[in-house]
Amino acid sequence: MDIITQLQEQLSEIAMVAVNTFGTLQRDAPPDRLSSSYPDPLNPNPKPEEDAKPQVPAQPGAAPAPAQAQPPAPPQPPALDLAEHPKAMSHALVLAAKKFDALVAALPLSSEDDQLRRIQELQAENEVVGLELQKQLEAAELELKQVEVLFNEATDNCINLKKPD
């Protein structure tokens, strides 16, 4: 695999890691209060005394209310270490960026004259290959004409029920 392809793949990996990192940071970020006029996101019930149900004293001689059976709570998944997750993701992003820098450093350095000379060499090589391709195309067209002539003779012989010579 050439260096340019490796650079493209590494750049794609950096983009993927960055998107995942930013998405995770956004997903795991704690809510923040925007203004004092908005309710506190960490305390959605700022006045619990209004919502508390008044306790009705039990009447003497009445049987105590039966306790409602609560279904067992589902097992909780193991808690993610939210403090370590962003560190690990940022570490992966830094490693991907360092690998990209190493690939860029591995690119061959050349002057403008070297680049122009290389372009001329590639153009000359392209001309040689183009001429060879043109010769092959002409040979293929000649062969196609010969096959068409033979095909037409064969179909004429079949149609006219002639025996081949």
ZAKOL-264999 format. One line per field, with one value per atom (N, C-alpha, C): chain; atom name; x, y, z. Coordinates in Angstrom, 1 decimal. Example, Ala and Ser with C-alpha at 12.3 -4.5 7.8 and 13.67 -1.06 7.14 Angstrom:
kero <- [A,A,A,A,A,A]
voke <- [N,CA,C,N,CA,C]
c1 <- [13.2,12.3,13.2,12.8,13.7,12.9]
c2 <- [-5.7,-4.5,-3.3,-2.2,-1.1,0.0]
c3 <- [7.8,7.8,7.8,7.1,7.1,7.9]
// end
This chain:
kero <- [A,A,A,A,A,A,A,A,A,A,A,A,A,A,A,A,A,A,A,A,A,A,A,A,A,A,A,A,A,A,A,A,A,A,A,A,A,A,A,A,A,A,A,A,A,A,A,A,A,A,A,A,A,A,A,A,A,A,A,A,A,A,A,A,A,A,A,A,A,A,A,A,A,A,A,A,A,A,A,A,A,A,A,A,A,A,A,A,A,A,A,A,A,A,A,A,A,A,A,A,A,A,A,A,A,A,A,A,A,A,A,A,A,A,A,A,A,A,A,A,A,A,A,A,A,A,A,A,A,A,A,A,A,A,A,A,A,A,A,A,A,A,A,A,A,A,A,A,A,A,A,A,A,A,A,A,A,A,A,A,A,A,A,A,A,A,A,A,A,A,A,A,A,A,A,A,A,A,A,A,A,A,A,A,A,A,A,A,A,A,A,A,A,A,A,A,A,A,A,A,A,A,A,A,A,A,A,A,A,A,A,A,A,A,A,A,A,A,A,A,A,A,A,A,A,A,A,A,A,A,A,A,A,A,A,A,A,A,A,A,A,A,A,A,A,A,A,A,A,A,A,A,A,A,A,A,A,A,A,A,A,A,A,A,A,A,A,A,A,A,A,A,A,A,A,A,A,A,A,A,A,A,A,A,A,A,A,A,A,A,A,A,A,A,A,A,A,A,A,A,A,A,A,A,A,A,A,A,A,A,A,A,A,A,A,A,A,A,A,A,A,A,A,A,A,A,A,A,A,A,A,A,A,A,A,A,A,A,A,A,A,A,A,A,A,A,A,A,A,A,A,A,A,A,A,A,A,A,A,A,A,A,A,A,A,A,A,A,A,A,A,A,A,A,A,A,A,A,A,A,A,A,A,A,A,A,A,A,A,A,A,A,A,A,A,A,A,A,A,A,A,A,A,A,A,A,A,A,A,A,A,A,A,A,A,A,A,A,A,A,A,A,A,A,A,A,A,A,A,A,A,A,A,A,A,A,A,A,A,A,A,A,A,A,A,A,A,A,A,A,A,A,A,A,A,A,A,A,A,A,A,A,A,A,A,A,A,A,A,A,A,A,A,A,A,A,A,A,A,A,A,A,A,A,A,A,A,A,A,A,A,A,A,A,A]
voke <- [N,CA,C,N,CA,C,N,CA,C,N,CA,C,N,CA,C,N,CA,C,N,CA,C,N,CA,C,N,CA,C,N,CA,C,N,CA,C,N,CA,C,N,CA,C,N,CA,C,N,CA,C,N,CA,C,N,CA,C,N,CA,C,N,CA,C,N,CA,C,N,CA,C,N,CA,C,N,CA,C,N,CA,C,N,CA,C,N,CA,C,N,CA,C,N,CA,C,N,CA,C,N,CA,C,N,CA,C,N,CA,C,N,CA,C,N,CA,C,N,CA,C,N,CA,C,N,CA,C,N,CA,C,N,CA,C,N,CA,C,N,CA,C,N,CA,C,N,CA,C,N,CA,C,N,CA,C,N,CA,C,N,CA,C,N,CA,C,N,CA,C,N,CA,C,N,CA,C,N,CA,C,N,CA,C,N,CA,C,N,CA,C,N,CA,C,N,CA,C,N,CA,C,N,CA,C,N,CA,C,N,CA,C,N,CA,C,N,CA,C,N,CA,C,N,CA,C,N,CA,C,N,CA,C,N,CA,C,N,CA,C,N,CA,C,N,CA,C,N,CA,C,N,CA,C,N,CA,C,N,CA,C,N,CA,C,N,CA,C,N,CA,C,N,CA,C,N,CA,C,N,CA,C,N,CA,C,N,CA,C,N,CA,C,N,CA,C,N,CA,C,N,CA,C,N,CA,C,N,CA,C,N,CA,C,N,CA,C,N,CA,C,N,CA,C,N,CA,C,N,CA,C,N,CA,C,N,CA,C,N,CA,C,N,CA,C,N,CA,C,N,CA,C,N,CA,C,N,CA,C,N,CA,C,N,CA,C,N,CA,C,N,CA,C,N,CA,C,N,CA,C,N,CA,C,N,CA,C,N,CA,C,N,CA,C,N,CA,C,N,CA,C,N,CA,C,N,CA,C,N,CA,C,N,CA,C,N,CA,C,N,CA,C,N,CA,C,N,CA,C,N,CA,C,N,CA,C,N,CA,C,N,CA,C,N,CA,C,N,CA,C,N,CA,C,N,CA,C,N,CA,C,N,CA,C,N,CA,C,N,CA,C,N,CA,C,N,CA,C,N,CA,C,N,CA,C,N,CA,C,N,CA,C,N,CA,C,N,CA,C,N,CA,C,N,CA,C,N,CA,C,N,CA,C,N,CA,C,N,CA,C,N,CA,C,N,CA,C,N,CA,C,N,CA,C,N,CA,C,N,CA,C,N,CA,C,N,CA,C,N,CA,C,N,CA,C,N,CA,C,N,CA,C,N,CA,C,N,CA,C,N,CA,C,N,CA,C]
c1 <- [0.9,0.0,0.9,0.6,1.4,1.2,2.0,2.0,0.8,0.3,-0.9,-2.1,-2.2,-3.4,-3.3,-2.2,-2.0,-2.4,-2.0,-2.4,-3.9,-4.6,-6.0,-6.7,-6.2,-6.9,-6.7,-5.5,-5.2,-6.1,-6.2,-7.1,-8.5,-9.0,-10.4,-10.5,-9.4,-9.4,-9.4,-8.7,-8.7,-10.1,-10.7,-12.1,-13.0,-12.9,-13.8,-13.6,-12.4,-12.1,-12.5,-12.3,-12.8,-14.3,-15.0,-16.5,-16.9,-16.4,-16.7,-16.4,-15.2,-14.8,-15.8,-16.1,-17.0,-18.4,-18.8,-20.2,-20.2,-19.2,-19.2,-19.1,-18.3,-18.2,-19.6,-20.2,-21.5,-22.6,-22.5,-23.5,-23.3,-22.0,-21.7,-21.6,-21.7,-21.5,-22.7,-22.4,-23.5,-24.3,-25.6,-26.4,-25.9,-26.1,-25.6,-26.8,-26.9,-27.9,-27.6,-28.4,-28.2,-28.4,-29.4,-29.8,-30.6,-30.6,-31.3,-32.8,-33.3,-34.7,-35.2,-34.2,-34.6,-34.5,-35.2,-35.1,-33.8,-33.4,-32.1,-32.2,-31.4,-31.5,-31.2,-30.4,-30.0,-31.1,-32.0,-33.0,-34.3,-34.9,-36.1,-37.3,-37.3,-38.4,-37.9,-37.8,-37.2,-38.1,-39.4,-40.2,-40.8,-40.1,-40.7,-41.8,-41.9,-43.0,-44.3,-44.4,-45.7,-46.2,-45.3,-45.6,-45.8,-45.4,-45.5,-46.9,-47.2,-48.6,-48.8,-49.9,-50.2,-50.5,-49.9,-50.1,-51.4,-52.3,-53.6,-53.3,-53.6,-53.4,-54.3,-53.8,-54.6,-55.7,-56.9,-58.0,-57.7,-58.1,-57.9,-58.8,-58.3,-59.0,-59.0,-58.5,-58.5,-57.2,-57.4,-56.2,-55.2,-53.9,-52.9,-53.0,-52.7,-52.8,-51.8,-52.3,-51.3,-50.2,-49.0,-47.9,-47.9,-47.7,-47.7,-46.4,-46.4,-45.2,-44.6,-43.3,-42.6,-41.9,-41.9,-41.2,-39.7,-38.9,-37.4,-36.9,-36.0,-35.4,-34.5,-34.5,-33.6,-32.1,-31.3,-29.9,-29.3,-28.5,-27.9,-26.7,-26.5,-25.2,-24.1,-22.9,-21.7,-21.5,-21.3,-21.1,-19.9,-20.0,-18.8,-18.0,-16.8,-15.9,-15.9,-16.8,-16.9,-15.7,-14.9,-13.8,-12.6,-12.6,-11.5,-11.8,-13.1,-13.5,-13.0,-13.2,-12.7,-11.2,-10.5,-9.0,-8.6,-9.2,-8.8,-9.1,-10.2,-10.6,-9.7,-9.3,-8.4,-7.0,-6.6,-5.4,-5.3,-6.4,-6.5,-6.5,-7.1,-7.0,-5.6,-4.9,-3.5,-2.6,-2.8,-2.0,-2.3,-3.6,-3.9,-3.2,-3.2,-2.6,-1.1,-0.5,1.0,1.3,0.5,0.7,0.6,-0.3,-0.5,0.8,1.2,2.4,3.6,3.7,4.8,4.8,3.5,3.4,3.7,3.3,3.7,5.2,5.9,7.3,8.0,7.3,7.9,7.8,7.0,6.9,8.2,8.5,9.8,9.8,10.9,11.0,11.7,11.2,11.8,11.6,12.5,12.4,11.5,11.2,10.3,10.9,12.2,12.9,12.8,12.9,12.8,11.4,10.4,9.0,8.8,9.3,9.1,9.8,11.0,11.7,10.9,10.3,9.5,8.2,7.6,6.5,6.8,8.0,8.4,8.7,9.3,9.5,8.2,7.2,5.9,5.2,5.4,4.7,5.4,6.7,7.4,7.0,6.9,6.4,5.0,4.2,2.8,2.7,3.6,3.6,4.0,5.0,5.4,4.3,3.7,2.6,1.4,1.1,0.1,0.3,1.5,1.9,1.7,2.1,2.0,0.5,-0.3,-1.7,-2.4,-1.9,-2.5,-2.1,-0.9,-0.6,-1.4,-1.7,-2.5,-3.9,-4.4,-5.8,-5.9,-4.9,-4.9,-4.9,-4.1,-4.0,-5.3,-6.0,-7.3,-8.3,-8.3,-9.3,-9.1,-7.8,-7.5,-8.0,-7.8,-8.3,-9.8,-10.4,-11.9,-12.4,-11.8,-12.3,-12.1,-11.0,-10.8,-11.9,-12.2,-13.2,-14.6,-14.9,-16.1,-16.3,-15.2,-15.2,-15.4,-14.7,-14.9,-16.3,-16.9,-18.2,-19.2,-19.1,-20.0,-20.0,-18.8,-18.6,-19.3,-19.1,-19.8,-21.3,-21.8,-23.3,-23.8,-23.1,-23.5,-23.6,-22.6,-22.5,-23.6,-24.0,-25.1,-26.4,-26.6,-27.8,-28.0,-27.0,-27.1,-26.8,-26.6,-26.3,-25.2,-24.2,-23.0,-22.0,-21.3,-20.2,-19.0,-18.3,-17.1,-16.1,-15.3,-14.3,-13.1]
c2 <- [-1.2,0.0,1.2,2.2,3.4,4.3,5.3,6.2,7.1,7.5,8.4,7.6,6.4,5.6,5.4,5.2,5.1,6.4,7.5,8.8,9.0,8.6,8.7,7.9,6.6,5.8,6.3,6.8,7.4,8.6,9.4,10.6,10.2,9.1,8.6,8.1,7.4,6.9,8.1,9.1,10.3,10.9,11.0,11.6,10.7,9.4,8.5,8.6,8.6,8.7,10.0,11.1,12.4,12.5,12.0,12.0,11.2,10.0,9.2,9.8,10.5,11.2,12.3,13.1,14.3,13.8,12.8,12.2,11.7,11.0,10.4,11.5,12.5,13.6,14.3,14.5,15.1,14.3,13.0,12.1,12.0,11.9,11.7,13.0,14.1,15.4,15.6,16.0,16.3,17.5,17.5,18.7,19.9,21.1,22.3,23.3,24.1,25.1,26.3,26.6,27.7,29.1,29.2,30.5,30.2,31.2,31.0,30.9,31.4,31.4,30.0,29.1,27.8,26.8,25.8,24.8,24.1,23.7,23.1,21.7,21.3,20.0,18.8,19.1,18.0,17.9,18.8,18.8,19.1,18.2,18.5,18.8,18.5,18.8,19.7,21.1,22.0,22.2,21.9,22.1,20.8,19.9,18.6,18.7,19.8,19.8,19.9,20.5,20.6,19.3,18.4,17.2,16.0,16.3,15.2,14.9,13.7,13.3,13.4,14.0,14.1,12.7,12.4,11.2,11.2,10.2,10.1,9.2,9.7,8.9,7.7,6.6,5.4,5.5,5.0,5.0,3.9,4.2,3.2,2.0,0.8,-0.4,-0.9,-0.1,-0.5,-1.3,-2.2,-3.1,-2.3,-2.5,-1.8,-2.1,-1.1,-1.3,-2.3,-3.2,-4.3,-3.6,-4.1,-3.6,-4.1,-3.2,-3.6,-4.3,-5.4,-6.1,-5.4,-5.0,-4.4,-5.5,-5.4,-6.4,-6.2,-7.2,-7.0,-6.1,-5.2,-4.3,-5.1,-4.7,-5.4,-5.2,-6.1,-5.9,-4.7,-3.9,-2.8,-3.2,-2.6,-3.0,-2.3,-2.9,-2.3,-0.8,0.0,1.5,1.7,2.6,3.0,4.0,3.9,4.9,6.1,7.1,8.2,9.1,9.1,9.9,9.4,8.0,7.4,7.3,7.2,7.0,8.2,9.4,10.5,10.5,10.1,10.1,9.0,7.9,6.8,7.2,7.9,8.3,9.4,10.3,11.4,10.8,9.8,9.1,8.5,7.8,7.2,8.2,9.4,10.5,11.0,11.1,11.6,10.6,9.3,8.3,8.3,8.4,8.5,9.7,10.8,12.0,11.8,11.2,10.9,10.0,9.0,8.1,8.8,9.7,10.6,11.4,12.0,12.9,12.0,10.8,9.9,9.6,9.4,9.1,10.3,11.5,12.7,12.9,12.6,12.7,11.7,10.6,9.6,9.9,11.0,11.4,11.8,11.5,11.9,13.5,14.1,15.5,15.7,16.7,17.0,18.4,18.9,20.3,20.4,21.7,21.9,21.4,21.5,21.0,19.4,18.8,17.3,16.9,17.7,17.3,17.5,18.6,18.8,17.7,17.3,16.2,14.9,14.7,13.4,13.5,14.7,14.8,14.6,15.1,14.8,13.3,12.7,11.2,10.5,10.8,10.2,10.4,11.6,11.9,11.1,11.0,10.2,8.7,8.2,6.9,6.7,7.7,7.6,7.6,8.4,8.3,7.0,6.3,5.0,4.0,4.0,3.1,3.4,4.7,5.0,4.5,4.6,4.1,2.6,1.9,0.5,0.1,0.8,0.6,0.8,1.9,2.2,1.0,0.5,-0.6,-1.9,-2.1,-3.3,-3.1,-1.8,-1.5,-1.7,-1.3,-1.5,-2.9,-3.7,-5.2,-5.8,-5.4,-6.0,-5.6,-4.4,-4.0,-4.8,-5.1,-5.9,-7.3,-7.9,-9.2,-9.3,-8.2,-8.2,-8.2,-7.5,-7.5,-8.9,-9.5,-10.9,-11.8,-11.7,-12.6,-12.3,-11.0,-10.7,-11.3,-11.2,-11.8,-13.3,-14.0,-15.4,-15.7,-14.9,-15.1,-15.0,-13.9,-13.7,-14.8,-15.4,-16.5,-17.7,-17.9,-19.1,-19.0,-17.8,-17.6,-17.8,-17.2,-17.4,-18.8,-19.6,-21.0,-21.8,-21.4,-22.1,-21.7,-20.5,-20.0,-20.7,-20.7,-21.2,-22.7,-23.3,-24.7,-25.2,-24.3,-24.7,-25.4,-26.3,-26.9,-26.0,-25.9,-25.1,-25.6,-24.7,-25.0,-25.7]
c3 <- [0.0,0.0,0.0,-0.9,-1.0,0.2,0.3,1.5,1.4,0.2,0.1,0.6,0.2,0.7,2.2,2.7,4.2,4.8,4.2,4.8,4.8,3.7,3.5,4.6,4.8,5.8,7.2,7.4,8.8,9.0,8.0,8.2,8.5,7.8,8.1,9.5,9.9,11.3,12.3,12.1,13.0,13.0,11.9,11.8,12.6,12.5,13.2,14.7,15.1,16.5,17.1,16.3,16.8,16.9,16.0,16.0,17.2,17.4,18.6,19.9,19.9,21.2,21.5,20.5,20.8,21.1,20.4,20.7,22.1,22.5,23.9,24.9,24.7,25.6,25.8,24.6,24.7,25.4,25.1,25.7,27.2,27.7,29.1,29.9,29.3,30.0,31.0,32.2,33.1,32.7,33.0,32.7,33.4,32.7,33.3,33.3,34.3,34.4,33.5,32.6,31.6,32.3,33.1,33.7,35.0,35.8,37.1,36.8,35.7,35.4,34.9,34.6,34.2,35.4,35.4,36.6,36.6,37.7,37.9,37.3,36.3,35.7,36.7,37.7,38.6,39.7,39.9,40.9,40.2,39.5,38.7,39.6,40.9,41.8,42.9,42.6,43.5,44.8,44.8,46.0,46.4,47.0,47.3,48.4,49.1,50.1,49.5,48.3,47.6,47.1,46.7,46.1,47.1,48.3,49.3,49.6,49.7,50.0,51.5,51.9,53.4,53.9,55.1,55.8,56.5,56.3,57.0,58.2,59.4,60.5,60.5,60.9,60.9,62.0,61.7,62.7,63.7,64.9,65.9,65.6,65.8,65.6,64.1,63.2,61.8,61.6,60.7,60.4,59.6,59.8,59.1,57.6,56.8,55.3,54.9,54.0,53.5,52.7,52.9,52.2,50.7,49.8,48.4,48.1,47.4,47.1,45.9,46.0,44.9,44.1,42.8,42.0,42.2,42.2,42.4,41.3,41.7,40.7,39.7,38.5,37.5,37.9,37.6,37.9,37.1,37.8,37.1,36.4,35.2,34.5,35.2,35.0,35.7,35.3,36.3,36.0,35.2,34.2,33.4,34.2,34.0,34.7,33.8,34.0,33.1,33.1,34.2,34.2,33.4,33.3,32.5,31.0,30.7,29.3,28.4,28.7,27.9,27.8,28.8,28.8,27.8,27.8,26.9,25.4,25.2,23.8,23.4,24.2,23.8,23.6,24.3,24.1,22.7,22.3,21.0,19.9,20.1,19.2,19.0,20.1,20.0,19.3,19.6,18.9,17.4,17.0,15.6,14.9,15.6,15.1,15.0,16.0,15.9,14.7,14.5,13.4,12.1,12.0,10.8,10.6,11.6,11.6,11.1,11.6,11.2,9.7,9.2,7.8,6.9,7.4,6.7,6.7,7.8,7.8,6.9,6.6,5.7,4.2,3.9,2.5,2.0,0.8,0.3,0.0,0.4,0.2,-1.1,-1.9,-3.2,-3.5,-4.3,-4.7,-5.9,-6.3,-7.4,-8.7,-8.8,-10.0,-10.1,-8.9,-8.9,-9.2,-8.8,-9.1,-10.6,-11.2,-12.6,-13.4,-13.0,-13.7,-13.6,-12.4,-12.2,-13.1,-13.2,-14.1,-15.6,-16.0,-17.4,-17.6,-16.6,-16.8,-16.9,-16.1,-16.1,-17.4,-17.9,-19.2,-20.3,-20.3,-21.3,-21.2,-20.0,-19.8,-20.3,-20.1,-20.5,-22.1,-22.7,-24.2,-24.7,-24.1,-24.6,-24.4,-23.2,-23.0,-23.9,-24.2,-25.1,-26.5,-27.0,-28.3,-28.4,-27.3,-27.3,-27.3,-26.5,-26.5,-27.8,-28.5,-29.8,-30.8,-30.8,-31.6,-31.3,-30.1,-29.7,-30.2,-30.1,-30.5,-32.0,-32.8,-34.3,-34.6,-33.9,-34.2,-33.8,-32.7,-32.4,-33.4,-33.9,-34.9,-36.2,-36.6,-37.8,-37.6,-36.4,-36.1,-36.1,-35.6,-35.6,-37.0,-37.9,-39.3,-39.9,-39.6,-40.1,-39.6,-38.3,-37.7,-38.3,-38.6,-39.2,-40.6,-41.4,-42.7,-42.6,-41.7,-41.6,-41.1,-40.2,-39.7,-40.8,-41.6,-42.7,-43.7,-44.0,-44.9,-44.3,-43.0,-42.4,-42.4,-42.1,-42.1,-43.5,-44.5,-45.9,-46.3,-45.9,-46.3,-45.6,-44.4,-43.7,-44.3,-44.7,-45.3,-46.7,-47.4,-48.8,-48.9,-47.7,-47.6,-48.5,-48.5,-49.3,-48.4,-49.1,-48.3,-48.3,-47.2,-47.1,-48.1,-48.7,-49.7,-49.0]
// end
